[in-house]
Amino acid sequence: MGSIFRSILGVPVAAIVVVALFLFMYGLIKNDMVEIEDSGPPPNIKIGRQLQDSEVTNQKRFDKPVLDQPPPPPPAINQATFKPNVDGVRAAVPTFEANVDIGTAFNPDRDAQPIVRIPPSEADFQRCIRSDVQKIERVSLQFDVTPQGQVTNVQVIDSTDRCYERSAIRSAEKWKYNPKIVEGQAQPRFGVRTVIVYQVGGQ
């Protein structure tokens, strides 16, 4: 009897409590509706950017550089009148006397013929000029010619002054010859002789 009484009494009380809690929670989460008055159409906003071309007013001008005129060339030296002097002593350019055989009609092979003969350099025999007395010095040479025309094995056979021998040898080593031709083939030439003549001294 007691349990039945408690059940009948407890059910309405529980229902009341549940309803009260529901109303309380509803009151907490309820959002009042607020009407927003119509203030008219939204403003029309346009965003733009205008770029204007700017003129460059302070540009620097660069003039074309002007080059200085080149100096005039030095006056030409007349080789016909130019004669070097060594301590007041004049030295003439050495001349040549050559003993070279030329093939005859019965011998069609060409013997060695000079094509380049450079005179001795005056700097090589300046020290040999000891006075202003005019004189002639000779240096006799013998050498071989390679199939390529180069002078080799230069030797002094005779000289009137040994001081000029070195100058003569150095000059001959620079010469160029046509090689000896035998049956259409270039051959070495042996024992070619020549004489270099020095005319020195005098005013």
BELKABEL-V854847 format. One record per helix or strand. SS is the DSSP state (H for helix, E for strand). FROM is the first residue (numbers start at 1). LEN is the number of residues. If there is no record, write none. Layout:
# BELKABEL-V854847
ss/from/len
SS/FROM/LEN
SS/FROM/LEN
This chain:
# BELKABEL-V854847
ss/from/len
H/2/28
E/85/2
E/89/3
E/95/5
E/113/4
H/122/7
E/135/11
E/150/10
H/162/11
E/176/3
E/180/3
E/185/3
E/189/12
